Amino acid sequence: MNIVVFSRFAPLVAFIIGLIFFRRLSKNLKIVFYFVLLGVFTEIFTRIYQEFLMQNTMPIGHFYIPISFLIMALFYLKELGGFINRKIIIGFIVLFEVFCIINSVFIQSLLQFPNIAGSTGAIILLVFSIVLFNKIMVEAKIKKLFAEPLVWINTGVLLYYSANLFFYALFNYSVVRNLEFAKFTVNLFSVFNLLFYLLIAIGFWKAGKQVKRVKPF
């Protein structure tokens, strides 16, 4: 089993861990759980889509990108709402969602790889994750960083969307110019996809342990 196939099961692992500790997750971490649930649903739907409709899965990407961005952006809206003006975050969310519609209708067809929307969304979420780390450092409320679920999840976002930006920005060019490089980008993205969901799973697990210590059975 190569890394591309193996990484497809990563959302399922995070989903199972999140489901086990779901009742112990904070409201904001539950938003991340819904993001993972979307990933699981998309993987299953993609397999069905390829089996019964067509092999070109680009239309799925045009829907997945704005929906997944919205869910993750809501997570950052709650985490950063008291640190920066909420209207700024909401403005970025609305502008990006409108841009995705414009991109799919007028710029890139549903049968094209949505690299423009994907790379733009990656940049915005990268900025959110960096700002959140800045908030954590400035407020200095977390005594043990490795025990904090938020740190693990935000690290996953930072790494994953850095890889996303690289993948979306260069994939079309690499397919045209160098097929081997295109395969490399796919494999690299799969590694970061696997790491991303692993870090989220650790975050869910850490959250479950925290609540258990505070409220023992």
Salt bridges, closest charged atoms under 4 A:
GLU43 OE1 - ARG47 NH1 2.96
GLU180 OE2 - LYS183 NZ 3.85
